[in-house]
Amino acid sequence: MSDNLTEDNLQKMPETRERRLPQFLPKILGQKVTIRLSDGRLLQGELKAFNAYELLIGTPRGETIVFKGQVATIDYEPPKEKGVRA
């Protein structure tokens, strides 16, 4: 792989690359997520970084790289808005 998998370069898109669609991954960076893989297994942890093809998930057992093509769903708790009471 030509890109190094580090938090510094995974979060940043090159200035020259055109952004096509809004992305939600930057909004949940650093949050706890539950990922269901295409084979049905669950992976829980913190979304630490990502690039075009991979997610870096911090788990109690260490860091895990997941290829996006193997992800079926990503569940997360949206951040609560300040000043809004439930």
N, C-alpha and C positions, 0 to 999 in steps of 0.2 A: 504494500500500500504506500502510495507516495505521500499522503498526508499523515503527519504524526497525530496520534490520538491523544490530544491534551485539551484541557478545559479552555486554554487560551485561544487555540486556533479552531476549535470546533464550534464555538458560539458565534464566530464572526464570519459573515459572508464577504467575499471580496467586493470592493466597491464597483468593479467593472461588471459583475454578474447581475443580470436583470432579475428582479424579483417578480415572479409571475402571479402568485396567489398569496394572500395573507397566511401567516403561519401561526399555529397555536403553540408549538413546542417552546419558543422563547418565553411565552407567558407562564409556562409551568416548570421552567428550569429551576432546580433547587427544591421542588416540592416532592412530597411522597406520592408515588404512583403504583398502580397495580397493572401489570401488563399481562394480557392473555396471549400466549403464543399460538400460532396456527395449529400446533399439535395438541392444544388444550391445556398445556401446563401454565401455571401462574408464576409470575416473578414480581416480588414486591420490593420496593426500595425507593431511593431518591434519584430523580433524573439529574445527573451531574453534568452531562454534556451531550452534544449530538453533532452529526454532520449529515451530508446528503444520504448516506447509506447506513449509518450505525447510531445506536443509542448507548451511552455509557450510564449504567445503573449502579449506584452504590447500595450494597446490601450488607447485612450483618456479617456475611461470610467473605466480603471483599467486593471488588468492583467486577462487573460483568458487562461485556460488550454484546449487544443484541443487534442483529441485522434487521433493518426495518421491514424487509420482505417477509420475515417470520412473525411479525406482529399482527395479531387479529384485532385487538382492542387495547386502548389505554384508558384506565379509569383514574380520576384524580378528584380531589376536593377543590372547587374553585375558591380563590381567596375571598374572604368576607370583606364586603365594602365597609369602610370606616363610617361610623355614624348611623348605620342601619341596624336596627334591632329586630330580632326574630320573635 
